[in-house]
Amino acid sequence: MFKSLISWFRAENLLTQAENQVLVMLETVHDLFDDSVELFWTGKGATIEDIRERDRAINQYVREVRK
């Protein structure tokens, strides 16, 4: 019983998975923000369609974390 309890605590749980997904989401949002600002001020870099697609991916991350 004790060994199974210890292995359960060591296993990756839903909270850890959500934390990892949030970290990935934050990195993606940061990159998206940088690219958006660059596009706004210089007109170069990522396209609007690329930014929209990455925004949709971020929305998917949010939905998965909320589950």
C-alpha positions, 0 to 999 in steps of 0.5 A, a space after each residue: 500500500 505504501 509503495 503504491 501511494 509513493 508511486 502515485 505521488 511521483 506520477 505526473 498528475 493533472 495539475 503538473 500537466 496543466 502547469 506544463 501546458 500553461 508554460 508552453 502557452 505563455 512562451 507561445 503568447 510571448 513570441 506571438 506578441 513580439 511578432 505582432 509588435 514587429 509587424 505593426 511597427 515595421 510591416 515585416 516578419 510574420 503575416 496576419 494569417 500566421 498570427 491568427 493561426 497561432 492565436 487559434 493554437 493559443 485558444 486551444 491551449 486555454 481550452 485544454 488547460 480548463 478541462 
